[in-house]
């Protein structure tokens, strides 16, 4: 079943992509949730026209995302957590990174950060997707809280 995505769908595609999915997934989830529409010939023509009109605006959005990416790379990210030895009491998640970026003045949604769950002290890398074409790797360090 061929569909046009109306929103970004994790592990499937981005907004305005044409994707092929199994009929049950499209009919029972994507279309009722408003995430996609059927890719009829007329819908494809409308999509092509919209993409053509939006192309120059997209360049500015990508440039803004590049500026944010450079700002995130320049940050010295240190997440301070309670720990006993090398192990953490709890874990460091994408939300902790999003909170740190917010304190530094960079708004990044936690669902666009990919780092996994961290349960030990050390240095790690997270991927931050700011745009479909702009993905930045951010180095960060998890350090124990001093008493």
RAJOUR-V338557 format. One record per backbone hydrogen bond with DSSP energy under -0.5 kcal/mol. NH is the residue of the N-H (numbers start at 1). CO is the residue of the C=O. E is the energy in kcal/mol with one decimal. If there is no record, write none. Layout:
BEGIN
nh->(NH,NH)
co->(CO,CO)
e->(E,E)
END
This chain:
BEGIN
nh->(3,3,4,5,5,6,7,9,12,13,16,17,19,19,21,21,26,27,28,29,30,31,33,34,35,36,37,39,40,44,45,46,47,48,49,50,51,52,53,54,55,55,58,59,60,61,62,63,64,65,66,67,68,69,70,71,72,73,74,75,75,77,77,78,79,80,81,81,84,85,87,88,89,90,92,93,97,98,99,100,101,102,103,104,105,106,107,108,112,113,114,115,118,118,121,122,124,126,127,128,128,129,129,130,130,131,134,135,136,138,138,139,140,141,142,143,143,145)
co->(1,19,37,3,17,35,35,13,9,9,5,14,3,17,1,19,22,23,24,25,25,26,29,31,30,30,4,2,38,40,41,42,43,44,45,46,47,48,49,50,51,52,54,55,56,57,58,59,60,61,62,63,64,65,66,67,68,69,70,71,72,75,139,76,141,78,79,143,87,83,84,119,82,88,118,91,93,94,95,96,97,98,99,100,102,101,105,106,109,110,127,113,92,116,86,142,140,138,114,126,136,112,127,128,134,134,131,133,128,126,136,137,124,77,122,79,141,81)
e->(-0.5,-2.8,-3.0,-0.5,-2.5,-3.1,-1.1,-2.8,-2.2,-2.1,-2.9,-1.8,-2.4,-0.6,-2.6,-0.5,-2.0,-2.9,-2.6,-1.4,-2.1,-2.6,-2.0,-1.2,-2.3,-1.1,-2.1,-2.1,-1.5,-2.3,-1.8,-2.2,-2.3,-2.4,-2.1,-2.4,-2.6,-1.9,-2.1,-1.9,-0.7,-0.6,-1.9,-1.1,-0.9,-1.6,-2.4,-2.0,-2.3,-2.2,-2.1,-1.8,-2.0,-2.3,-2.2,-2.0,-2.4,-2.2,-1.7,-0.7,-0.7,-1.0,-0.6,-0.6,-2.9,-0.6,-0.5,-2.3,-2.4,-0.5,-1.2,-1.9,-2.5,-1.3,-2.4,-0.5,-1.4,-2.5,-2.5,-2.0,-2.5,-2.1,-2.1,-1.4,-1.3,-2.9,-0.6,-0.7,-1.9,-1.4,-2.9,-0.5,-2.2,-0.6,-2.2,-1.6,-3.1,-2.5,-2.5,-0.5,-3.0,-2.8,-0.5,-0.8,-2.3,-1.5,-0.8,-0.6,-2.7,-3.2,-0.5,-0.5,-2.7,-2.1,-3.2,-2.6,-0.6,-2.4)
END
